[in-house]
């Protein structure tokens, strides 16, 4: 997933670089370029997950390419 600046004048970055950068160089905040969507079936299946499993499942799309779901659970 890529993150873009709210001011639109900074390069898109991945999670790791956004975490290290903090604010965008143009003074904007980094936000996801697009938000992940879960289907009704995926949400229904999440009801059976423990809190740590659920948190990892929801966060995984935001950290894709930098942290795996397994790493988030740890």
C-alpha positions as CSV (number, residue, x, y, z in Angstrom):
1,X,0.0,0.0,0.0
2,X,1.2,3.5,-0.8
3,X,0.6,6.6,1.3
4,X,0.2,10.1,-0.2
5,X,0.4,13.6,1.3
6,X,-2.8,15.5,2.0
7,X,-1.2,18.4,0.2
8,X,-0.4,16.4,-2.9
9,X,3.2,17.6,-3.4
10,X,5.2,14.7,-2.0
11,X,6.1,11.3,-3.4
12,X,3.9,8.3,-2.5
13,X,5.7,6.1,0.1
14,X,5.2,2.7,1.6
15,X,4.4,2.1,5.2
16,X,8.0,1.8,6.4
17,X,9.1,5.1,4.8
18,X,6.0,6.9,6.1
19,X,6.6,5.7,9.6
20,X,10.2,7.0,9.4
21,X,9.2,10.2,7.7
22,X,6.4,11.4,10.0
23,X,5.1,14.4,8.1
24,X,5.4,14.7,4.3
25,X,8.1,17.1,3.0
26,X,5.3,19.4,1.8
27,X,4.0,19.7,5.3
28,X,1.0,17.5,4.7
29,X,0.0,14.3,6.5
30,X,0.4,10.9,4.9
31,X,-2.8,9.0,4.3
32,X,-3.5,5.8,2.5
33,X,-3.8,6.2,-1.3
34,X,-6.8,3.9,-1.1
35,X,-8.5,2.2,1.8
36,X,-8.8,-1.6,1.9
37,X,-12.3,-3.0,1.8
38,X,-13.5,-6.2,3.4
39,X,-16.4,-8.2,2.0
40,X,-19.4,-9.1,4.2
41,X,-18.1,-12.7,4.3
42,X,-14.6,-11.6,5.4
43,X,-16.2,-9.5,8.2
44,X,-18.4,-12.4,9.3
45,X,-15.3,-14.7,9.5
46,X,-13.5,-12.1,11.7
47,X,-16.1,-12.6,14.4
48,X,-14.4,-15.8,15.4
49,X,-10.9,-14.2,15.7
50,X,-9.2,-13.2,18.9
51,X,-8.5,-9.6,19.4
52,X,-4.8,-9.9,18.4
53,X,-5.7,-11.9,15.3
54,X,-8.4,-9.4,14.4
55,X,-6.0,-6.5,14.8
56,X,-3.4,-8.1,12.6
57,X,-6.0,-8.9,9.9
58,X,-7.3,-5.3,9.8
59,X,-3.8,-3.8,9.9
60,X,-2.2,-6.1,7.3
61,X,-3.4,-4.2,4.2
62,X,-1.9,-1.0,5.6
63,X,1.5,-2.5,6.2
64,X,1.6,-4.7,3.0
65,X,5.1,-5.2,1.7
66,X,6.7,-4.1,5.0
67,X,5.1,-6.2,7.8
68,X,3.3,-9.5,7.3
69,X,0.2,-10.5,9.2
70,X,2.3,-13.0,11.2
71,X,4.7,-10.2,12.2
72,X,1.8,-8.0,13.3
73,X,0.5,-10.8,15.5
74,X,3.9,-10.9,17.3
